[in-house]
Amino acid sequence: MAIPLFSLQLRHSIIPHLVTMGKYDGSHHCLTAATSENKILIHSPHRPEKDISYLNINQKITALLAGKAIPNDEKDILVVGTVGSILAYNVDLNSDLFFKEIPDGVTAIAIGKLNFMKDPAIIIGGNCSIQAFDCKGNEILWTVTGDNVRSIIVMDIDLDGSNELLVGSDDYEIREFKDDIIVNEISETSSICSLISFSIGRFAYALDNGTVGVYDKFRRVWRVKSKSSVNFLEKYDLDGDGKEELITGWSNGKIDARNSITGEVIFRDVLSNSIAGVVVGDYIRAGKCQLIVVSITGEVRGYDNTSLKVESGVQTNVIHDLLQKRQILMSELNNYTKASNEGQGIPEPCVLLTLSTNNSMILKAVTIFAEGIFEDETHVVHPDRECTSSELKIALLPPKDILLDIHIRAFVGSCVDNDQFHVFELTRQLPKFSMYLLVSFPEIEDIPESFVKFRLVERVQRLDLWLSQNFIVPQKTPVKTNGQDFWKVAISSLRDSSLTCVTFEKEVMSIYSVNLSLTADIVQTLASYLNLDQIDSIAEFPKVLDDLWESIQSVKTLQQNAVKLNASIADSSTLLKNLIVQAEDFRLLDDTSNMEKCLNDIFHIDKQMIQNHQVTCENHDQLLVTLKKINNIIQNASRLRVNNNRTDTITSYRQAVASENMTVLKKLIETGNK
């Protein structure tokens, strides 16, 4: 446990994740948080006569950040993101810098300067999109990413002297953007809910499943997992050794500090309610920064290096070891319980892992560790006594097309009654496209109509190597080839049974598929494996084009509905206010009959407004789903080619979508150019 330096109560309910610290006058730190009433609370302890001020926001607040975005100005500004807009606000002058409608919503905010930028920019993430604005509200960047953005940080991860953008999203990916081009991706086991940068290319991350860890560039250094979820990440030198620790605020009210290099816990405390946010600043004007922790009930605690409780080193090590053992044993017990309750049936279709001995020895139990496949990352197979044999079959269902390492531990013995078993450990790699089955090449009429084609000067032997690295290839391969200039293979998806055909003939590579995402993945993996830095392809995806047109029309209709609904709610609000005034007048005049009529009208109008609000929320949710679909199509279509013009291509897609120009959209999908 730890001793707080100070504590106070804000007397407001604080929304988790929406806490920041800003120096709005350039000198004094002010705690800023979003309340459950959709207000921004700013606590300024240096102004005791009026220490709390409020900023009313008319929409649901989804992101909040304070930082320096005005060139040559030491004062922080406040950036507020909502479900449909972004507001940049100068707290010191009590004025808006700019306000922008954002159809994709704002779910994450960062302030920083990328390589091509002269001044710091406000960078926001939303529904599959990333945008950047200068301090005047001019858009200077727009690009797409794989899913809803949850966290954004600006840092120099490759230590080349210029900043990159790290983006964590709901599709379990951490992507590195060099300006607006994706240069690296990390696949994790759950949605990325928080990112924070350290020095010299290291950054920490948190996942929705309770995992916290640190990467050095793109090599994972350590990670831990908890049953509680992470609400906030921060960095702070708590022990005064000159190195910042990783501070984690948990949903169960726990706050802990870990050594960023080893992951060892050096500090912990527990608040009575869930942690809403953790920030750093000289809150009490002590001449040095404190670690400020805020709970969802508005409790505020401050810590510094004097808060650490000095304990015996031996005692600390013993407690640490015991906690680690307890976590391991609880995890094993949970997995064994699941294994005993679940049947041994093999679901279809799946990747089937078969383990067997080459003699009469039996497999008593098997544990398999694989990130992202199993709920707890470890799966235990423990057959009933009468079902024990020399062979075990385990179903694997990778949810995404990523390369996976599978760590297997098998317990082998001569019979079930033995007390001692040999433990065999081995590691196997599951290819990226393991959920696709190589099948016999179909007849011409069964080949999908949609395709992408490009010129490729390569030996078919290299294509065989690419296939064996990315797919599970059976001993009797269905690949058709003459060994020189002809090669073709058919692939069936185990998820939806869709067919994809890949052919190479006379230096032309053709991929026939209705799945735009899979086609783009195949193009990108071929480019990566064969070291191709330029692929200019021709593509035809008529169904995708039809879906895109339907989505554009749907967005148009939904936006019109939103305008009508908002106008109706505004009219009802005006009428409601007038009726309330009339009802009060009739009450004062003791006119009960007319007062009852007014109150009855108020009841019905209020009921109608509630219904309209529900319809508005459903309309907005549907709009976000449709926008996400459009952004995904744009992203995958841009990945059908490999070149340095991806930025211009995505911008062209966006302009064509906005103007509903299907001729340009068709040409962009076909050739990548207008």
N, C-alpha and C positions, 0 to 999 in steps of 0.2 A: 504494500500500500504506500501512498504518498501523502505529503502534507501540502495542501493548497496554500499558495501565497496570499490569496484573497478570494472572496466569493461574494456574489450579489445576485439579485433577482430582477429580471426584466419585466416580469408579470405579463408576459405574452406567450402564446403558443407559437413556437418557431418551426418552420417547415424544414425537414431534413435536407441536407446538401446546399441549402440556400443561405449561407453565411459567408461574409467576407470582411476584410479590414481595409479601411482607406484613410489616407492623409489628404482630406479634401481641401484643407487650407494650406497644405504643404508642410505642416509642422506637427500637428497632433493626430494621433491614431484614433479613429472612430469605428466602433463595432457596428456592423450593418447586417441586417437579417430580414428575411421575408416572413411575415406572420400569416397565420391561417386565415386572416381577414383580407388577404391580398393587398396588404400594405407593406411598405418598406420601412422598417424601424432603424433609425440611426441614433446610436447612443454615443454622446460626446462627453466623456467624464471631465474634460477641461472646461466645460461650461456648466457649472453646478446650478446656475439659475434656470437654465433650460437645457437639461442634459439629453432629453429624448425629443426627437422630431420625427415626422412621418411623411411618407410620400405615397399617395393613393394611386393604385394601379387598377385599371378597369378590367383587366383580363387575368387569367390564372398565371401566376409567376412560375416559370420553369427553369430559369438560370439567373445567376447573379454574380457580378465580379467588379471589383474596384481596381484601377490601375492607371498608369500614366499613358495617355494616348495623344495628348496635345503637344506638338513639337515645342521645345524650349520652355516647357512649363513643368514645374515640380509638383503641381497639384494633381491629385488623383481625380479621375472622373468615375461615375458609377454607371455601369452598363446593366440594364435589366432586360431579360429575355422572357417572352410570354409564348403562349400557344400560337400566336399569330403576328407577333411584332417584336421589334427591338427598340429600346430607348437608351440613348446616351445622354446622361444627365450631369450637369455641372452643379454639384451640391453647394459649393461655395458661393456661386452667383445665383443659385436657385433658378436655373434656366435650363432648357433643353438644348443640347448640342444638335441632335437630330432624332427623328422618329421615322421608322421604316416598317411598312407592312411586310411580313415574311410568311408567305403561304405554307412553307415547309415547317414552320415553327422553329423555336430556338430551344435546344436542349443542352447546349454546352457553349461556353464562352472562353476565349483566351485573348490576351493582349500581348502583342510582340511584333517583331520585325523579321520578315523572311528575307531571303537573299536578294530578291528583285525589288524590295521596298526601300524607299528612302527614309520613311518615318514609321513609327509603330502603328499597327493597324488593329482594329477590333475584328477578331476572327470568330465566327459562330458556326456551330454545327446544328443540323436539323434532321429532317426526314430524308436520309440518303444524300444530303447535300452539305457543302461547305462553302461559306461566303466570307469575304473580308471587306471591311469598310474603313475609310480614313475618318479622321475626327469630324469631318463635315458631312459624312454620310454618303460619300461617293463610293460606289462599288468598285473594288480593284481586283477581286478574285471571285470566281464561281467555278466549282467543280463538283463531281459526284463521287460517292463512295458506296460501299456495299450494303449498308443498312443504317438504321437510325443511330446517329452519333450520340454517344454518352459522355465522352470526355475528350478535351483537346489540350495539348500543351505545346509550347514553342521552345525548342532547345537545339543545341548543336550536338547531335548524337554521334556523328562520325568524326567530330573534332577537326573539321576542315576550315573552321573560322566563320562559317555562315550557318544560320539557324535552319532547322527542318521542322516540319509539323508532324506531331504524333497524334493519331486519331484512334480512339477506342470506340467500338460500336457493338450493336446488339448481335451481330453475326459472329461473335467470338474472335474477331480479328483486331489486331493492333497494326495500323498501317503507317508507314513513314512516307510523307510527301516531301519531295524536293521541289520547292515552289508549288506547282499543282500537279506534279507527276508522281505516281506511286513507285517507289524504288525498293521498298522492303515490306514484307508482311509477316506477322507472327500469329499463329493460330493458337487460341487458348481453349479452355474447357467450358467456359460460360461467358455471358455478356460482360464486357468490360465496363465497370461502373465508375472507375476513377483512375487517373494517371497523375503523377507528379515527378518532376525532374530533380536530379541531383547533379553534382558536378562531374566532370570528366566522363561524359557519355553514359552515365547510369540513370535509370529511371525506375520508379516503383509503380506497381499496378494493383488494382483490386478488382475482383470478380463478384458477380451476383451470388455465386454459390459459397461465398465466405473465404475465398482464397486471397491471400496477400503475398506479394513477392517482389523481387528486384531483378532487373536485367542490367547487364553490363553490355552496352551496345545491343546486340540481339542474342546474347548468350545469357540464359537464365542463371543467376547466382544462387538464389534460394527462394523457397516459397513455403508457406504454412497454410493450413485450412482450418476453419472454425465452423461450428454449427450456426453461429450468428452471422448476420450480414454486415458488410462494411458501409458506413454512412459517409465517412470523410477520411481523406489522407492529407497529411501535412508533413513538413520537415522542420526540425528545430534541434539545435545543439543543447540538449538537456543536461548532459553531464559535464559540459565545459571543457571538453577535450579538443575543441576546434573542428570536430567532425559532426555533421548533422545526422540525427537519428530519424528514422521513419516513425511518424506518429499516426496511429490508427484510432479512429472513433467508431465504436461498434453499436449495433442496434440494441444490444442488451445493456447499454449504459457504461460499458467498459472503455477505458482509454488506456492505451499502452504505447511504449516507445521501444523500438527494436534497433539494434545495431544494423546499419544499412548494408554492411559487408557480410556479416554472419547470420543475421536474423535473430540473434539472441535478445530476449526481453531484458531491458535494464530498468524499466519503470512501468508501473500500472496503478490505476485507480479506478473506482467504480462510482458512477453517479446513479441517482435513484431512477432516472429515466433515460431513454434512448438518446444517443449523441446526435445533435443536429448539425454541428460544425466545429471545426478546429482551425484557429487562425493564429497568426503571430504578429505582435506589435507591442510598442511601449504604451500599454493601455493605462498604466497608473503613473506615467511620467517619472520612472525610476532611473532613467538614463540608459537603460538596456531593455531589449525586447523580452516579453513574456510569452508563454504558450497559453492561449486563451481557449477554453473549452466551453461550448454552449450546448445545453440539453434542449429537448423539444418543448419542455415546460418553461423555458426562459432562465434556467439556472446557469450562472456563469462562474467558472472557476479559473484562476490563474496559477501558473506554475513557472518556476525557473529552476536552476541547478541547486537551489537551497531546499527544494521540495523533495529531493531524493532521500529516501530513508536508508541510512547506512546499515547494512547487515553483514553478518559473518560471511566471508567468501565461501567457506565450506558449506554452510547452511544454504546459501543461495544455489550452489551447484547441486546439492542433494535435492532441493525442491524442484529445480529445473529438470533433473533426470527423472524424478518421480512423475512429473507432469507429462513428460514425453512418453514414458512407459504407459501411463494411464491412457493417453490418447491412442497409442498403438493398439493396446489391448481392447479398448472400447470399439475401435474400428474393426478389429478382427472378430469380436463377438457379434457385432452388428451384421457383418458379412456372413458369418457362419449361420446366424439365425435366418437370414434371408435365404441362404442356400438350402437349409432344411425345410423351409416353407414352400419354396418354389419347386415346380416340377422340372423334369429333365427333358421335356419335349423341345424339339428344334423348330423354331418358327421359320416359315418360308415367306419370301426368299431372304437369304442372308449369306454372309461369308462364314463358311464352316471351318472351324479350327479343330483338327483331329490330332489327338495325342495318343501314342501307343508305345508299348514296350516291344522289344524284338524277341522276348522269351515269355516264360510263364509268370513273370513278376506282375503284380497288380498295381493300379493307380488308386491309392487311397483317397487323395484329394489334390486339387489343383487351385492355385491362386494366380490370377492374371491381373496385371496392372497395365492399364491403357488409358491415356488422357482422352476425355471427350466421348468415350463409348459407353462406359458404365456410370451410373448415377453417382457413386462414391469413388469412381476411378479404379477401384479394386473389385474384382469379381471372384467369388469363391465357389468352386464346384466340389461338393462333398456327397457322393452317391450313397444311397442306402446300402446297408450291409449286403442284402441279397442282390443288389445291382452292381456291385464292385467287380471290375474286370480289368483286362490289360489295355483297354481302349476307352477314351473319353472324347465326346464331341461337344464343342462349345460354339454357340451361335454368336457372331459378332455383327453388330449393325451400326457402322459408322454413320453419324448423322450428316456429315459433310465430306466433300471430296478433298481430303488432306492426307499428307504422308504421316503415318503413325508408327511409333515404336511400341511393341507389345512385349512386356516382361513377364515371363512365365516361371512359376515355381511349382514343380511336381513332386509329390510325396509317393515314393515307390517302395514296395515291400514284397515279401514272399507270400504273405497271407494277411487277411484282415485282422486276425487276432494278435499280430505282432505288436510289440510296444515300441519298436524302433523302426524307422523308415529312412531310406536314403532320400536326400533332397537334391533334385536336379534343377539348376537354374539356366535358363536360356533366353535370348532376346531375338525376336523376329520383327521384320519391318513390314507393315501393311502398306501396299502401294497407294498412291493418290487416288486412282480410279478403281479401287478394290470392289466397289458396289456395281461394277459393270462386267457382264459376262461376255466372253468372246464366243460368237456363234457362227454358224455357216453363213456364207454370204448369200443374201436373198436374190430372188429374181428381180429383173429390172423394174417391174411394175410395183414391187414392194419397197423400193428405195425411196426414202423421204424426198419431197420436192425441194425443200429449203436447202441451201448449200452455201459454202464459202470455198473459193478456189484461189490458189496463188502459185506462182512459179517457184520451184524448189530444185536446186541442183545438189543431189545427194545420193549416196549409195543406199540400196535397199537394206543392206546389212545394218546400217546405222538406224534405220527405222525399226528393225527387229529389236535392236538394243533398247531403243526408246520405249517400245511396246512392253518389253520384259521388265523395265524399270518402273513403269507406271500402271501396269495391269497385272492381274493374276493370270498367267499364261499356262494352260493345261499342257500335259506332256504331248498329247496329240493336238497340235496347234491347228486352228481353222484358217490360218493365214494363207492366202493364195499369192504365189510369187513365182517369177521365173529366175530370181536371183540376180537380175541385172537392172531392168528398167520398168518392172511391173510388180505392183504390191498392193494388196487390198485386204481389208478385214472388216467384219461387222461386229458391233457392240450392242448388247441389250442391257438396258438399265434394270437392276433388281428392285428399284423403288417404284417405277411406273411402267415397266416393260416397253418403254419407247426404244426405237431402233436408231442407231447411228452407224453410218458406213463411211469408212476412211479409205480412199484409193490414191495410189501414186502411179502415174503412167505418163511417159514421155515428158518428164520433168515438170509435171503439173500435179500438185497435191490438192485433192478435193475432199471435203468433209460434208456429208449429207446428214442433216439432223433437223428435227423440229425444236430442239432444245438449244436456244441461243446461248445460255450460260455455259452449257457443256461444250458447245462449239468454241466459244471464246477461251475456255480453259485449255482445250486441246491445242489451239493455236499458240497460246502463251507457253505451254509446256514444251511444245515442239521448238519454239524459238529459243527457250532457255536451254534445252538439251543440246540443240544443234548450233548454239551460239550465233543466232541470227539477230542482227540489230535492225533489220529492215524487212518487213513483209507488207507488200501492197496487194491486198486481196480484192476480189470481186465477190459480192454476196447477194443472195436473194432470200428474203424471209418474208413472204407475203402475209402469213398469219400474224407475225410479229408486227408488221406494218398496220394490219387491220386492228390488232389489239391497241396499238399506240393511238390510232385515230379515235377509237372508241373511248379510250382513257382521256384524250384531250377534250372530246365532247362532253364526257362525264364531268371533268373538272369545270368546264364552262357552266354546265347546268348547276352543279353544286355551289359554285361561287355566286350564281344568280339567286339560288335559293337562300344562301346566307345573307345576301343584301336584303331580300324580302323579309326574312325572319327578323333580322335586326331592326328593320323599319317598323315591323309590326310590334315588336317588343317596346320600341321607343314610343310609339303612339299609345300603347297600353299604359306605359309608365306615366305619360302626361295625363291621360284620362284618370288614372288611379289617384294621382296627386290632387286633381280637381275634385274628385269624389270625396276624398278624405277631408278636404277643406269644407265642402258642402255639408258633409255629415256632422262635422264639428259645429258649423253654423246652426244647423237644425237642432242639434243638442242644446245649444245655448238658448235657442228660441223655444225650447221644450216642445218641438214638433216631432213627436215620436214616430208618427207614420212615415213622414218623408225621410227621417233618419234611418229607419229600418230599410226603406227602399235603397238608400245610398249604400248602406252596409251590405245589403244583398248583392247589389251591383259590384261592389268591391270584392266580395267573395268569389263571384263568377269570373271577374276579370283576372283576379289573382290566380285562380285555378287554370285559366287559359294561358297565362304567362308561364306558369310552371310547365305546362305541356309544351308550349313553344320553346322553352329553354331545353327540354329534353330532346326535342326534334333538332334544335340547333346543335346540341352536342353530338347527336348521331350523324348529322350532316357533316360536321367538322371531322369526326373520326373517319367517315367514308372518304372525305376529301384527302386526308393524310394518306390513307391506303392507296388511293388512286395516284397521288403524286409520287409515292414511293415506287409504285409500279412503273411509272414513266421514267423516273430517275434510274431504276434498275435496267430498263431497256437501253437507255442512253449509255450507261456504264458498260454493259456487255457488248453493245454494238461498237463502241470505241475500242474494245479489246479484240476485235476481229482482225486488227492490224497491228503491226509493230513499227513505230516510227517516232519522230520527235514532234509531231504535229498534233498530239492528242489534245492539248489545251485548246487549239484553234477548232478542232473537230467538235469538242464538247460545247464550246461557245456557239458554234454553228447549229448544233442540235437544239440548244436552248432557244436561240433566236427563231428557229423554224417552228418549234413547239409553241412559242408565244404568239407567233403570227399565223399559226395553223396552216403552214405552207407544206402540204403533203408532197408536192413535187420535189422540194428540197430535201425533205426527210427521206423520201425514197432513194434519192441520189446519194445521200449521206450513208445510208445503210448499204447501198450497192457498192460504192467506190470509196467512201470516206471523205469525199470532196463535194462542194456545192455544184 
